[in-house]
Amino acid sequence: MRNPKKGKPKPGKAKAKPSKKKEEEMELDEEPSTSTAKVWRPGIDEVAEDEELEYDPTAYDCLHRFQVDWPCLSFDILKDDLGGPRSTFPHTVYLACGTQAASARQNYVAFLRLASLGQGRHGKKAAPVDSDDEESDDEDSDEDGDSDMGEEGAPEMKGAPGEAPATFHFRMVAMNCGVNRIRSMPQQPGVVAVWGDNAQVKLIDGSKLLAELAAETEPTAANAKGKGGTNKAKPQDLKPLAMHSHSSEGYALDWSAVRPGRLASGDCRHKIHVWEPSEGGRWAVGGAHTGHEGSVEDLQWSPTEDTVFASCGVDRSVRIWDTRERGRPMLTAAGAHDSDVNVISWNRGVTYMLASGADDGCIRIWDLRTFASGGGAGEAAGAPAASPAHVAQFLYHRSHVTSVEWCPYEGSMLASAAADNQLAVWDLALERDPEEEAALAPEGNAAAPEDLPAQLLFLHAGQNDLKELHWHSQIPGLIVSTAGDGFNLFKASNM
C-alpha cells in the first residue's frame, strides 16, 4: 500500500525550532537534577504539559534540511568524482529527485548539488545551552542547517558562525507527470530512470547538467541567467534517451550494478520488464516476467550476478528471478510477510542477505541460501511453495515501512523509514549489555526501556510523511531522506 502522492506546496519560511524537533537522543528533563534521563519513544510516550522535548545537537555530526517546490516521493544520491570514503567537512553531495506537484505540468526532475555542507552547531564541539540564552540560541539555530525556497526559487542555506554558508545549485528537467521513483545508473550517474504516474518509464541523460553544476561557483538563483539568456532556474526540455509504456503505473525500478545499462521496471499489474542497452544509445525492452499475483512494489538487482534480481509485492511474497527465464521465478518466499511487502534491499557487503519491509511495520532479514527449500520448483508442480524462515525481524515501526536500505560500508547495518515518521538505523551485530549501560549512565546517557530493540542504533525523527532514504556510498554514515515536508541530510555521531 502506498500513501497518497499529491501534496501542496510548502510555505517558504515556516519551520519548527530544532530544539523542539522529535529527533534522536531526545530527553525529558523537568529540572537539572540527578534523576536519570529517559528515552522518549515517538508514538508511545506522551509529553506532559509541563514537559518539553530537548534536542541534543551532539547526537549528530551534521544535520541539514532543505526543500524544493513540491514534495518528492523519490530521489537518488549520485556518485561523484570527489573520491571516497571521505569524512572531512565540509561535504559536497549530488542528488536527483522527482516531484509530485499539484498539476502534471508543474512537475520536474531536479539535479542538485549541495556544497559547503558543514557541521553547524552539531558534533562533539556543540556546547550545552544555558537556560537564560536558550531562546536567543534557538533563533540562531533555526537558521543553522535549514533551507527554504527563496523568492528566486532556490533554498537559502546558511551555515553556523565561523562556517561558510552552504550553497544550493540545481538544474530542472520538465516532466508532464508526477514522479513515483527515480534511480541513477551506477556506472553513469547522469543517466536516470524515471517512473512516472502516467505509466511511462523514461531514461534521461543529465550528464551535461551535472557538469554545469560542478563548474558553478555561485548559487543557481544568484546567477540564473546563463549565456544566451537561458534561465538556469527554469525547467528545461530534454528528449528522453528511451521510453517504455507499461499497462499501468508502478514504483519498482532498479539498475544493475554489475551490467552497465541493464534496468528492471515493475508495475501495479504484476509485470516486470528488463531493459537491455543496445547499439546507438538505445534500449530494448524485453517481454514481461510474470509470477506475482498483484502489484510489484520494489526490485533489487543482485550485487554480484548480472542476470539475477529480486522482487516483492502486495501478494506478500519475495521472489528471485533470472533474466534468462521469464516464465517463473527461480525462488519464491511465499507469505514472506503477513501483509503487503513494500520494499526490499539486497546487502552488497554480505550478498546472501536480503531485507524486506511490509505494510504492518515489520522488517525481516532473509538468508537467501535458505530460499532453495521453498523455491519456484514446487510452484511449477502445482504445490504451494513453502516460505523459508527469516533470520531476524524488527517490529518497532508502528505504520507501514516505506524504505529500507543496507549500509554500503557495514554489512550488519541497515536503515528503515516508515509512515510513523521515524527513521531507524539498525545494527544486527549489537546485543544488549546492562553493565555497559550502567557505566555510561553518569555521562548523561538515557536509560533504554527494556522493550527497546538492542539492535536499534539510532532514531531520527522530525519529518512528516517519510517516503525514502539512501546512504551515501562515498561518505560513510551520511543519510539523506525525503518526506512530504522536504529533505533531511544527516550523519549520526555514533556511526
C-alpha positions in Angstrom: 0.0 0.0 0.0 1.3 3.5 -0.8 0.5 6.8 0.7 -1.3 9.4 -1.3 1.2 11.1 -3.6 0.0 14.6 -4.2 0.8 17.4 -1.9 0.5 21.1 -1.6 3.5 23.5 -2.0 5.2 24.2 1.3 5.4 27.6 2.8 8.6 29.5 2.4 9.6 30.4 5.9 7.6 28.4 8.4 9.6 25.8 10.3 9.8 24.3 13.8 12.7 25.2 16.0 15.3 22.4 16.1 15.2 22.3 19.9 11.7 21.1 19.7 12.2 18.6 16.9 11.5 15.0 17.8 14.9 13.7 17.0 17.4 11.1 18.3 18.6 11.5 21.8 15.6 13.5 23.0 15.2 13.5 26.7 12.6 14.7 29.2 14.2 16.8 31.9 11.9 18.6 34.3 14.8 20.3 36.1 18.6 20.0 36.3 18.5 17.2 38.9 20.3 13.9 39.5 17.4 12.0 38.1 18.0 9.5 35.3 17.3 10.9 31.8 14.6 8.9 29.9 14.4 8.0 26.2 11.3 9.4 24.6 9.7 7.0 22.2 7.5 8.6 19.4 4.0 7.2 19.3 4.4 5.5 22.7 5.4 8.1 25.3 3.3 11.2 25.9 4.6 14.6 26.7 3.0 16.3 29.7 2.0 19.9 29.7 5.0 20.8 32.0 7.5 18.8 30.0 9.4 19.7 26.9 11.4 17.6 24.4 15.1 18.7 24.3 17.1 18.3 21.2 20.7 17.3 21.8 22.9 18.6 18.9 25.8 16.3 19.9 23.7 13.4 18.7 24.6 14.5 15.1 27.8 15.2 13.3 25.7 17.3 10.9 22.1 17.9 10.1 20.8 19.9 7.2 17.2 20.5 6.0 16.2 21.7 2.5 13.2 21.7 0.2 12.2 22.0 -3.4 8.9 23.5 -4.7 6.9 20.3 -4.3 7.1 17.0 -2.3 9.3 14.3 -3.7 8.3 10.7 -3.4 11.7 9.5 -4.5 15.3 10.6 -5.1 18.8 9.1 -5.6 22.3 10.1 -4.4 24.6 10.5 -7.4 28.1 9.0 -7.4 30.6 11.8 -7.9 34.3 12.1 -8.7 35.3 13.6 -5.4 36.6 10.3 -4.1 35.7 8.1 -1.1 35.5 7.2 1.6 35.7 10.8 2.7 34.9 12.2 6.1 36.3 15.7 6.3 33.8 18.6 6.5 32.6 20.5 4.5 30.9 18.0 2.2 29.5 18.2 -1.3 26.6 16.0 -2.3 24.9 15.4 -5.7 21.2 14.3 -5.9 18.5 13.7 -8.4 14.8 13.9 -7.3 11.4 14.0 -8.9 8.4 15.9 -7.8 4.7 15.2 -7.1 3.1 18.6 -8.0 -0.5 19.7 -7.8 -0.8 19.5 -11.6 1.1 17.3 -14.0 2.7 20.1 -16.0 4.3 21.6 -12.9 6.4 18.5 -12.3 10.1 18.2 -12.9 13.2 16.2 -12.3 15.9 18.2 -10.4 19.6 17.6 -10.4 21.0 19.1 -7.2 24.5 20.0 -5.9 24.7 20.8 -2.2 28.1 22.3 -1.5 29.9 23.5 1.7 27.8 21.3 4.0 29.4 21.9 7.4 28.7 20.7 10.8 26.9 23.8 12.1 26.1 23.5 15.8 26.4 19.7 15.7 29.1 17.3 16.8 31.1 16.9 19.9 32.1 20.5 19.8 28.5 21.6 20.5 28.3 23.3 23.8 25.4 22.9 26.3 22.8 25.7 26.1 22.2 27.9 29.2 18.6 28.3 30.0 19.0 32.1 30.0 20.3 32.1 26.4 18.0 29.3 25.2 15.6 31.5 23.4 18.2 33.5 21.5 20.2 30.4 20.7 17.1 28.7 19.3 16.6 31.6 17.0 20.2 31.3 15.7 20.0 27.5 15.4 16.7 27.9 13.4 18.9 29.2 10.6 21.6 26.6 11.1 21.5 23.8 8.5 18.0 24.7 7.3 16.9 25.9 3.9 13.7 27.1 2.4 12.6 28.2 -1.0 13.6 31.8 -1.6 11.8 34.2 -3.9 14.2 33.3 -6.7 13.3 29.7 -6.5 16.3 28.3 -4.6 16.8 27.4 -0.9 18.7 29.9 1.2 21.2 27.7 3.1 23.0 29.4 6.0 25.9 28.0 7.9 26.8 28.4 11.6 29.0 31.3 12.8 32.5 30.7 11.5 31.4 28.5 8.7 30.9 29.3 5.0 27.2 29.1 4.2 26.2 26.0 2.3 25.3 26.6 -1.3 22.4 25.2 -3.4 22.9 24.5 -7.1 20.2 23.0 -9.3 19.0 22.2 -12.8 15.5 21.2 -13.6 14.1 19.0 -16.4 10.5 19.4 -17.3 8.1 16.4 -16.8 4.5 16.0 -17.8 3.7 13.7 -14.9 4.4 13.0 -11.3 7.5 11.0 -10.4 6.9 7.8 -8.5 10.5 6.7 -8.4 13.9 7.8 -9.8 17.1 5.9 -10.0 20.6 6.8 -11.2 22.7 4.4 -13.3 25.7 3.4 -11.1 28.2 3.4 -14.0 26.9 6.7 -15.5 25.3 8.7 -12.7 23.9 11.4 -15.0 21.6 8.9 -16.6 18.5 8.5 -14.5 15.4 6.2 -14.9 12.1 7.9 -14.1 8.9 6.0 -13.2 6.0 8.4 -13.9 2.5 8.2 -12.6 1.3 8.2 -16.3 2.5 4.5 -16.6 5.7 5.5 -18.5 9.3 4.9 -17.7 11.8 7.4 -19.2 15.6 7.5 -19.3 17.0 11.0 -19.1 20.6 12.0 -19.6 21.5 14.8 -17.3 25.3 14.5 -17.6 25.7 18.0 -19.2 23.6 19.5 -16.4 25.8 17.8 -13.7 28.9 19.2 -15.5 27.3 22.7 -15.3 26.6 22.2 -11.6 30.1 21.1 -10.9 31.5 24.3 -12.6 29.1 26.7 -11.0 30.7 28.9 -8.3 27.6 30.9 -7.2 24.2 29.5 -6.1 22.0 28.9 -9.1 19.4 31.5 -8.1 22.0 34.2 -7.7 23.2 33.7 -11.3 20.1 32.3 -13.1 20.8 33.9 -16.4 23.3 31.9 -18.4 24.9 32.6 -21.8 22.4 33.4 -24.5 19.9 34.5 -21.9 19.0 30.9 -20.8 17.4 30.9 -17.4 19.1 28.1 -15.5 16.4 28.3 -12.7 13.7 27.2 -15.1 12.8 23.6 -16.2 14.5 22.6 -19.4 13.1 20.3 -22.1 15.3 17.2 -22.6 14.5 14.5 -25.1 14.5 11.1 -23.3 17.1 8.5 -24.3 14.4 5.9 -24.2 10.8 5.4 -23.1 8.5 2.5 -22.4 4.8 2.4 -21.6 3.6 -0.2 -19.1 0.0 -1.2 -18.8 -0.3 0.7 -15.5 1.8 2.9 -13.4 4.3 1.5 -10.9 7.1 2.0 -8.4 9.6 -0.8 -8.8 12.8 0.3 -10.6 16.5 -0.6 -10.3 19.7 -0.6 -12.3 22.1 -3.4 -12.3 25.4 -2.6 -10.6 27.1 -5.4 -12.5 25.9 -5.0 -16.1 26.0 -1.3 -17.2 22.7 -0.1 -18.7 20.6 -3.1 -17.6 17.4 -1.9 -15.9 14.3 -3.6 -14.5 10.9 -1.9 -14.0 7.8 -3.4 -12.4 4.2 -2.1 -12.5 1.0 -2.4 -10.5 -0.4 -5.1 -12.8 2.3 -7.7 -11.7 4.5 -7.3 -14.7 8.3 -6.9 -14.7 10.3 -5.8 -17.8 14.1 -5.9 -18.2 15.7 -3.3 -20.3 18.9 -4.1 -22.3 21.2 -1.5 -23.7 21.8 -1.8 -27.5 23.9 0.0 -30.1 23.4 3.6 -30.9 22.5 4.6 -27.3 19.2 2.8 -27.4 17.5 0.2 -25.1 15.5 -2.9 -26.0 12.7 -3.7 -23.5 12.0 -7.4 -23.1 8.8 -9.3 -22.6 7.1 -9.4 -19.2 8.4 -11.6 -16.3 5.2 -12.9 -14.7 4.8 -14.6 -11.3 3.5 -12.1 -8.9 -0.3 -12.1 -8.2 -0.5 -8.4 -7.6 1.4 -5.1 -7.8 5.2 -5.3 -7.9 6.3 -2.8 -5.3 10.1 -3.0 -5.4 13.1 -4.5 -7.3 16.7 -5.1 -6.5 19.4 -6.4 -8.7 22.0 -8.9 -7.3 25.2 -7.1 -6.4 27.3 -9.9 -7.9 25.3 -11.7 -10.7 24.2 -9.7 -13.8 21.2 -11.9 -14.6 19.6 -12.2 -11.1 17.2 -9.8 -9.4 14.7 -9.8 -6.5 11.2 -8.5 -6.3 8.4 -8.1 -3.8 4.8 -7.2 -4.0 1.3 -6.9 -2.5 0.9 -10.7 -2.8 3.1 -10.8 0.4 5.9 -12.6 -1.4 9.6 -12.1 -2.1 10.9 -13.7 -5.4 14.2 -14.2 -7.0 14.4 -14.1 -10.8 16.9 -14.9 -13.6 16.6 -12.8 -16.8 17.1 -16.0 -18.9 13.8 -17.5 -17.5 10.7 -15.2 -17.9 8.1 -17.8 -17.2 8.6 -18.1 -13.4 10.9 -17.0 -10.6 13.8 -19.2 -9.6 13.0 -19.0 -5.9 9.9 -17.8 -4.0 9.3 -16.9 -0.4 5.5 -17.1 -0.4 4.0 -15.4 2.6 7.2 -13.6 3.4 5.2 -11.2 5.5 1.6 -11.1 6.9 0.8 -8.0 4.8 1.9 -6.3 1.5 5.7 -6.3 1.1 6.5 -2.7 0.1 10.3 -2.5 -0.1 13.4 -4.8 -0.3 17.2 -4.2 -0.2 20.0 -6.6 -1.2 23.0 -6.4 1.0 26.1 -5.5 -1.1 28.5 -6.5 1.7 27.0 -9.8 2.7 25.5 -10.8 -0.6 23.3 -13.7 0.7 21.3 -11.3 2.9 18.1 -9.5 1.9 16.0 -7.2 3.9 12.2 -6.5 3.4 9.7 -4.1 4.9 5.9 -4.5 5.0 2.7 -2.7 5.4 2.3 -3.8 9.1 5.6 -2.1 10.0 7.6 -5.4 10.2 11.1 -5.6 8.9 12.6 -9.0 8.2 16.0 -10.2 7.3 16.5 -13.2 5.0 19.3 -15.6 4.2 18.9 -16.3 0.5 20.7 -19.6 1.0 17.6 -20.9 2.7 15.3 -20.0 -0.2 16.2 -23.2 -2.0 13.9 -25.2 0.3 11.0 -23.1 -0.8 11.8 -22.2 -4.4 9.8 -22.0 -7.6 10.1 -25.7 -8.4 7.3 -26.6 -6.1 5.0 -24.0 -7.6 5.7 -25.3 -11.1 4.5 -28.7 -10.0 1.3 -27.2 -8.7 2.2 -27.4 -5.0 2.3 -24.2 -2.9 5.9 -23.0 -2.2 6.9 -23.2 1.4 8.2 -19.9 2.8 11.8 -20.0 4.3 12.2 -18.8 7.8 13.6 -15.3 8.3 16.7 -15.0 10.3 15.7 -11.8 12.1 12.8 -9.4 12.4 12.1 -6.0 13.9 8.6 -5.0 15.0 9.4 -1.4 16.1 7.7 0.7 13.4 4.0 1.5 14.1 3.0 2.0 10.5 3.9 0.8 7.0 7.5 0.7 6.0 8.3 3.0 3.1 12.0 2.4 2.7 14.8 0.1 3.7 18.4 0.0 2.7 21.6 -1.7 3.8 24.6 0.4 4.7 27.2 0.2 1.9 30.1 0.2 4.4 28.9 -2.1 7.3 27.3 -5.4 6.3 25.5 -5.6 9.6 23.8 -2.2 9.4 20.6 -1.1 7.7 18.2 1.9 7.9 14.5 1.9 7.6 11.8 4.6 7.3 8.1 4.3 7.9 4.8 6.2 7.8 5.1 6.6 11.6 7.6 9.4 10.7 10.6 7.6 12.2 13.9 6.7 10.5 15.7 3.9 12.3 19.2 2.7 11.9 19.8 -0.9 12.9 22.9 -2.9 13.6 22.4 -6.7 13.7 25.7 -7.2 15.5 24.6 -5.3 18.6 23.5 -7.1 21.8 22.2 -5.5 25.0 24.9 -5.1 27.7 23.4 -3.9 31.1 26.8 -3.4 32.6 27.9 -1.1 29.8 24.7 0.9 30.0 25.2 1.3 33.8 28.8 2.5 33.2 27.7 5.1 30.6 24.8 6.5 32.7 27.0 9.0 34.5 28.0 10.5 31.2 24.4 11.5 30.5 23.2 8.5 28.6 19.5 8.0 28.9 18.2 4.7 30.3 16.9 2.5 27.5 13.5 0.8 28.0 13.5 -2.9 28.3 11.3 -3.3 25.2 13.6 -1.2 23.0 15.3 -3.5 20.5 19.0 -3.9 21.3 19.8 -3.6 17.6 18.3 -0.1 17.3 21.4 2.1 16.9 19.9 5.5 16.1 16.5 7.1 15.7 15.8 10.2 13.7 12.5 12.0 13.6 11.1 15.4 12.8 10.0 14.8 9.2 6.3 14.3 8.2 5.2 11.6 5.8 8.6 9.9 5.3 9.0 8.3 1.9 12.5 7.2 1.1 16.1 7.1 2.4 19.5 6.4 1.0 23.0 6.1 2.4 25.8 8.0 0.7 28.2 5.4 -0.8 31.2 7.7 -0.6 30.6 9.5 2.8 30.3 6.8 5.4 27.4 7.2 7.8 25.7 10.0 5.8 22.0 9.5 5.2 19.6 11.5 3.1 15.8 11.2 3.5 12.8 12.7 1.8 9.3 13.3 3.2 6.2 15.4 2.5 7.8 18.4 4.1 11.2 18.2 2.5 14.6 16.6 2.7 16.9 15.9 5.7 20.7 15.2 5.3 22.4 14.0 8.4 25.2 11.9 10.0 24.7 10.5 13.5 27.6 10.9 15.9 27.6 7.2 16.7 28.0 5.9 13.2 
